[in-house]
C-alpha cells in the first residue's frame, strides 16, 4: 500500500471539493501517475475514455492524459468545458503526422479508405474516414469492404500488426511512438531467462522484434485483463509503466517488471514524458482556474466528429 504524504492528502481534498463545486468528472489514462489515477472518476484506455466522454453528464471534463485525448473529448462535447492539466502534454505519434503532409499522402493514394489512429490531431481526424484505437482496430478494419484499399496512420508498427491480423493490405504512414520503440529485445530475452515462468505483455505499438517475444499483445485494457486471467505469476510489461499501478491493484499477489529500454541506464525510457507532465498540483490548478481549456473551431470540430462517431458506432 502506498503511503500518501500530507501534501498529497491536502491536494486530494482540494480536488475533491473543486470537483463537487464544478460538477466535474476527472478522466485519466492508464499512463498517468498513480496519484492522478487514484483521484480519477474513471480510468481507461483511449477508446474507453472517448466513450466515457461521450456519455458524461458533467459540466466540466477534466482530462488527465495528453492533448489529443482532451481534444477528442471536446469534439464530442462542444457545450462542455474541457480542461487539461498541462497544455504541453502532447504525443510523439500525433506530432509525427502533421495534417499538411498527411493530406498530400492521402492525395497520392486516391481511392483509399483513410483509417487514422486516435493518437492524432483534430485536423488529421478531419481528413480521415474513420478513427480507431488499439482496442478496436480490427473491428474498424472489418467495416471497410475488402475491395477498398486502406491508408493507415500514423503508427506503422500498429498498422503492420493489424494488417497481419486482418490479412488486409495497407499503405502505412511512417510514424512511431517514442516510448514503444525504446524496448530492448536483448534485455527482454535476458529477463525471460531470469524469470522462466514470466509472460511478456506488449502493446502493438512496439517494434516487431519485441512483439515476437510477447505472450500477449494488446491495448492497455487488454493487457490489464490478461494479468487477472493468466495463471502466470510474473509479467514483463512492454508498455508505459503507468499501467502497472492498475495491474498491481487487479492482481496484488503477482509480480510486474518493466520491460527495459536500450542503453546502460534506461530505467525511465518507457515513461512517456508527455503523460508525466500532468501532476496532482497541475490537476488542482487547472480545476481552480478552469485553464488551460481546449477550444476547437466549429468547422474543424464537425469534420473531425464524423470519423470519431463512426468509430464509436463500431465500439
Backbone torsions as a table, in degrees:
resi	resn	phi	psi	omega
1	UNK	NA	133.3	179.2
2	UNK	-76.8	142.4	178.0
3	UNK	-101.1	120.5	-179.6
4	UNK	-79.3	136.3	171.7
5	UNK	-74.3	158.3	-176.6
6	UNK	-58.3	-40.0	179.7
7	UNK	-62.5	-38.5	178.7
8	UNK	-65.2	-40.6	178.1
9	UNK	-62.3	-40.8	177.0
10	UNK	-61.6	-41.4	179.3
11	UNK	-65.0	-40.0	177.1
12	UNK	-58.0	-43.5	-179.6
13	UNK	-65.8	-43.8	178.9
14	UNK	-61.7	-45.3	-178.9
15	UNK	-64.9	-40.6	177.7
16	UNK	-60.9	-41.2	179.4
17	UNK	-67.2	-42.1	178.6
18	UNK	-64.5	-37.7	-179.9
19	UNK	-62.1	-43.5	178.7
20	UNK	-66.6	-42.0	-178.7
21	UNK	-63.2	-39.1	-174.1
22	UNK	-90.7	-8.5	-167.2
23	UNK	52.0	56.9	-174.5
24	UNK	-104.9	155.6	170.6
25	UNK	-120.7	136.9	179.3
26	UNK	-106.2	116.3	177.3
27	UNK	-105.4	134.8	-177.5
28	UNK	-135.8	138.2	174.6
29	UNK	-80.5	155.7	179.3
30	UNK	-58.9	-19.9	-176.5
31	UNK	-88.2	0.5	178.1
32	UNK	-74.5	161.0	179.9
33	UNK	-63.4	152.7	-174.5
34	UNK	-54.0	-41.0	-179.1
35	UNK	-59.4	-40.8	179.1
36	UNK	-67.7	-41.5	176.9
37	UNK	-58.3	-41.7	-178.0
38	UNK	-69.2	-22.9	-179.1
39	UNK	-88.7	-16.1	-171.8
40	UNK	-73.8	150.5	171.9
41	UNK	-79.5	-29.7	-178.5
42	UNK	-146.6	133.2	178.7
43	UNK	-120.2	136.8	-179.5
44	UNK	-170.8	-176.7	174.0
45	UNK	-89.4	-175.7	-173.3
46	UNK	-61.1	-40.0	-179.6
47	UNK	-66.6	-49.6	-178.2
48	UNK	-62.1	-37.8	179.9
49	UNK	-68.7	-38.4	176.6
50	UNK	-63.9	-41.6	178.4
51	UNK	-64.1	-41.0	179.7
52	UNK	-66.9	-40.1	177.7
53	UNK	-62.8	-35.2	-179.2
54	UNK	-66.5	-34.1	-171.9
55	UNK	-102.9	-3.4	-174.9
56	UNK	-68.6	146.5	174.0
57	UNK	-106.0	12.5	177.3
58	UNK	-70.0	154.5	175.9
59	UNK	-82.6	-29.4	-177.4
60	UNK	-126.2	129.1	175.5
61	UNK	-105.6	117.3	177.4
62	UNK	-101.4	111.5	-172.3
63	UNK	-103.8	109.0	177.4
64	UNK	-95.2	91.3	-178.3
65	UNK	-168.8	-137.2	178.0
66	UNK	-119.0	174.0	-167.1
67	UNK	-58.2	-44.6	-176.2
68	UNK	-63.2	-29.6	179.4
69	UNK	-69.4	-45.9	177.9
70	UNK	-65.1	-36.2	178.4
71	UNK	-63.2	-42.0	177.4
72	UNK	-61.4	-41.4	178.0
73	UNK	-61.8	-38.8	179.3
74	UNK	-69.2	-38.7	177.7
75	UNK	-58.9	-39.0	-178.7
76	UNK	-81.2	-18.3	-173.8
77	UNK	-135.4	67.3	-175.2
78	UNK	-63.3	-24.2	-177.9
79	UNK	-89.8	-1.9	-178.8
80	UNK	-105.0	156.3	173.5
81	UNK	-84.0	124.1	178.5
82	UNK	-117.6	122.1	-178.5
83	UNK	-124.6	155.0	-177.1
84	UNK	-130.6	132.0	-176.6
85	UNK	-56.4	-37.1	-179.7
86	UNK	-137.7	114.9	-176.7
87	UNK	-65.6	-20.3	-180.0
88	UNK	-84.3	1.3	177.1
89	UNK	-75.0	91.4	-175.2
90	UNK	-100.5	-150.7	-178.6
91	UNK	-155.3	127.7	-179.0
92	UNK	-64.3	-33.1	177.8
93	UNK	-67.1	-47.4	178.3
94	UNK	-60.5	-41.0	179.6
95	UNK	-65.2	-28.2	-177.5
96	UNK	-76.4	-4.3	-175.4
97	UNK	-131.8	74.7	177.7
98	UNK	-66.1	145.2	-175.3
99	UNK	-61.7	-36.5	-179.3
100	UNK	-61.7	-58.6	177.1
101	UNK	-60.0	-33.9	179.4
102	UNK	-67.6	-37.7	176.8
103	UNK	-62.2	-43.0	177.5
104	UNK	-63.8	-38.0	178.2
105	UNK	-61.5	-43.5	178.6
106	UNK	-63.4	-42.4	-178.0
107	UNK	-65.6	-25.4	177.6
108	UNK	-78.2	-8.9	-179.3
109	UNK	-129.8	67.0	-176.7
110	UNK	-64.3	149.8	177.4
111	UNK	84.4	1.3	179.6
112	UNK	-91.5	141.4	168.4
113	UNK	-76.1	136.9	-176.4
114	UNK	-104.0	112.0	177.0
115	UNK	-107.6	117.5	-179.7
116	UNK	-113.2	136.2	174.7
117	UNK	-64.3	148.1	-178.5
118	UNK	-61.4	-22.0	179.3
119	UNK	-76.0	61.4	-179.4
120	UNK	-145.3	163.2	177.7
121	UNK	-74.2	164.9	176.5
122	UNK	-59.9	-35.1	-179.3
123	UNK	-65.9	-36.0	177.0
124	UNK	-74.1	-39.5	175.8
125	UNK	-58.1	-37.9	-178.9
126	UNK	-66.2	-21.1	177.5
127	UNK	-87.5	-3.4	-169.4
128	UNK	-102.4	158.0	175.2
129	UNK	-86.6	-34.7	179.9
130	UNK	-157.1	149.4	178.6
131	UNK	-102.8	155.3	173.4
132	UNK	-139.8	165.1	168.4
133	UNK	-120.8	174.3	177.0
134	UNK	-67.3	-21.3	178.2
135	UNK	-72.2	-37.0	-171.1
136	UNK	-121.2	13.2	-174.2
137	UNK	-57.9	-42.1	-179.7
138	UNK	-64.1	-41.0	178.1
139	UNK	-63.9	-40.5	179.5
140	UNK	-63.5	-46.2	-179.8
141	UNK	-61.5	-34.8	-179.0
142	UNK	-65.5	-19.1	179.2
143	UNK	-80.2	-11.5	-176.9
144	UNK	-93.8	125.4	-179.5
145	UNK	-52.3	144.6	-173.6
146	UNK	-65.6	-22.4	-179.9
147	UNK	-87.8	3.1	179.2
148	UNK	-101.1	119.7	177.5
149	UNK	-70.3	159.0	-170.2
150	UNK	-126.1	135.7	164.1
151	UNK	-99.9	132.4	177.8
152	UNK	-126.5	131.1	177.3
153	UNK	-153.0	164.7	0.3
154	UNK	-99.6	-8.3	-172.6
155	UNK	-86.2	112.4	-175.4
156	UNK	-71.5	-27.6	-179.9
157	UNK	-73.0	-44.9	174.4
158	UNK	-61.4	-42.9	179.6
159	UNK	-59.9	-44.6	179.5
160	UNK	-63.4	-42.6	-179.6
161	UNK	-62.4	-45.2	-179.2
162	UNK	-68.4	-36.4	176.6
163	UNK	-60.9	-41.5	177.8
164	UNK	-65.9	-40.4	-177.8
165	UNK	-68.8	-35.6	-174.1
166	UNK	-98.7	-16.6	-175.9
167	UNK	75.2	12.5	-179.6
168	UNK	-94.0	139.3	174.3
169	UNK	-80.4	136.3	-178.7
170	UNK	-136.4	144.6	168.7
171	UNK	-90.6	120.9	-171.4
172	UNK	-103.6	130.4	168.3
173	UNK	-71.1	139.5	-170.8
174	UNK	-85.7	49.2	179.0
175	UNK	-94.5	159.7	176.1
176	UNK	-145.0	160.4	173.8
177	UNK	-90.5	129.0	-176.6
178	UNK	-63.4	-24.5	178.9
179	UNK	-83.1	-49.5	-170.4
180	UNK	-74.5	-13.0	175.2
181	UNK	-89.7	0.7	-176.0
182	UNK	-84.8	-19.3	-169.9
183	UNK	-68.1	139.6	-175.0
184	UNK	-94.4	116.9	176.0
185	UNK	-59.0	-44.3	-177.6
186	UNK	-61.5	-46.1	-177.1
187	UNK	-71.0	-32.2	175.7
188	UNK	-67.4	-39.9	175.9
189	UNK	-59.5	-41.3	179.6
190	UNK	-64.0	-39.2	177.9
191	UNK	-66.2	-37.0	178.7
192	UNK	-63.6	-33.7	176.0
193	UNK	-70.9	-40.9	-178.0
194	UNK	-69.5	-34.6	179.6
195	UNK	-122.8	79.7	-170.7
196	UNK	-62.6	-22.6	178.9
197	UNK	-92.3	-0.5	-174.5
198	UNK	-74.6	145.0	170.9
199	UNK	-96.7	142.9	173.1
200	UNK	-97.1	123.0	176.4
201	UNK	-106.9	129.8	-175.3
202	UNK	-137.9	141.3	173.8
203	UNK	-82.0	143.0	-177.0
204	UNK	-67.7	-4.9	171.6
205	UNK	-75.8	-8.8	177.8
206	UNK	-71.0	160.0	177.9
207	UNK	-67.5	155.3	-176.2
208	UNK	-57.3	-37.8	-178.1
209	UNK	-64.0	-28.9	175.5
210	UNK	-79.3	-41.3	-179.4
211	UNK	-62.2	-31.1	178.2
212	UNK	-62.8	-22.4	180.0
213	UNK	-89.1	-9.3	-170.4
214	UNK	-80.1	141.6	171.3
215	UNK	-87.5	-25.0	178.8
216	UNK	-147.0	129.6	179.1
217	UNK	-118.3	132.1	179.0
218	UNK	-179.7	176.4	175.3
219	UNK	-64.7	172.2	179.8
220	UNK	-60.1	-40.2	179.0
221	UNK	-66.2	-35.8	177.9
222	UNK	-67.6	-40.9	178.2
223	UNK	-63.9	-38.7	179.3
224	UNK	-65.2	-42.5	177.4
225	UNK	-62.4	-37.6	-175.7
226	UNK	-60.5	-36.6	-175.4
227	UNK	-68.6	-23.7	177.0
228	UNK	-88.4	-27.1	-176.4
229	UNK	-88.5	-27.3	-175.4
230	UNK	-80.6	144.4	174.2
231	UNK	-76.4	-9.2	-179.7
232	UNK	-61.7	150.1	-179.3
233	UNK	-103.4	-16.7	-176.8
234	UNK	-131.7	139.3	-177.8
235	UNK	-132.7	134.8	172.4
236	UNK	-100.1	117.6	-166.8
237	UNK	-105.7	110.6	-179.0
238	UNK	-102.1	68.9	169.6
239	UNK	-159.1	-179.5	-179.2
240	UNK	-58.1	129.8	-169.3
241	UNK	-72.6	-2.7	174.3
242	UNK	-57.0	-30.4	-179.5
243	UNK	-63.6	-23.9	-176.3
244	UNK	-63.7	-28.1	177.5
245	UNK	-59.4	-44.2	178.6
246	UNK	-73.9	-33.6	176.8
247	UNK	-62.2	-41.3	178.9
248	UNK	-65.8	-34.8	176.4
249	UNK	-68.8	-40.7	-176.3
250	UNK	-74.0	-31.6	-177.4
251	UNK	-140.0	72.5	-173.4
252	UNK	-65.5	-15.5	-179.2
253	UNK	-93.3	6.2	-178.5
254	UNK	-111.3	164.4	-175.6
255	UNK	-112.1	135.6	-177.8
256	UNK	-124.6	129.2	-176.7
257	UNK	-120.0	128.4	174.7
258	UNK	-64.1	131.2	171.0
259	UNK	-66.5	131.2	-175.9
260	UNK	-79.0	154.5	175.5
261	UNK	-95.6	-179.7	177.8
262	UNK	-73.1	161.6	176.5
263	UNK	93.3	158.1	-175.9
264	UNK	-70.5	-27.2	-177.9
265	UNK	-135.2	83.5	-172.5
266	UNK	-129.3	41.7	180.0
267	UNK	-61.0	-35.8	-175.2
268	UNK	-96.9	4.0	-177.4
269	UNK	-58.1	-33.3	-176.2
270	UNK	-85.1	-1.7	177.2
271	UNK	-86.7	126.7	178.9
272	UNK	-74.3	117.5	-178.5
273	UNK	-65.7	-23.9	178.6
274	UNK	-75.3	-48.2	177.7
275	UNK	-58.4	-37.4	-175.2
276	UNK	-79.6	-1.5	174.8
277	UNK	-68.5	-29.1	179.3
278	UNK	-76.4	133.3	178.4
279	UNK	-131.3	167.8	177.9
280	UNK	-61.3	-38.3	179.0
281	UNK	-64.2	-44.4	179.2
282	UNK	-66.7	-34.0	175.4
283	UNK	-61.1	-47.2	177.3
284	UNK	-60.3	-45.7	-176.1
285	UNK	-64.6	-41.2	-177.2
286	UNK	-68.2	-31.7	176.8
287	UNK	-74.3	-38.2	178.7
288	UNK	-63.7	-41.0	-173.7
289	UNK	-98.8	-7.7	-171.5
290	UNK	49.8	44.5	-177.4
291	UNK	-159.8	144.4	2.7
292	UNK	-75.4	139.0	-179.2
293	UNK	-103.2	142.8	178.4
294	UNK	-86.5	125.9	178.1
295	UNK	-126.0	139.4	179.6
296	UNK	-137.1	133.5	176.8
297	UNK	-60.8	141.3	-172.0
298	UNK	-62.1	-39.6	179.9
299	UNK	-61.8	-44.4	178.1
300	UNK	-65.6	-41.9	-179.3
301	UNK	-58.7	-44.8	-178.5
302	UNK	-66.2	-37.5	178.8
303	UNK	-69.3	-33.2	178.6
304	UNK	-80.8	-23.2	-175.3
305	UNK	-66.0	-43.7	-172.7
306	UNK	-60.9	-49.4	178.5
307	UNK	-64.0	-29.0	175.2
308	UNK	-70.2	-42.9	178.0
309	UNK	-62.1	-38.4	177.4
310	UNK	-61.3	-40.4	176.9
311	UNK	-61.9	-45.7	-177.4
312	UNK	-67.4	-29.2	174.3
313	UNK	-65.5	-34.3	176.5
314	UNK	-68.9	-39.0	179.0
315	UNK	89.0	NA	NA
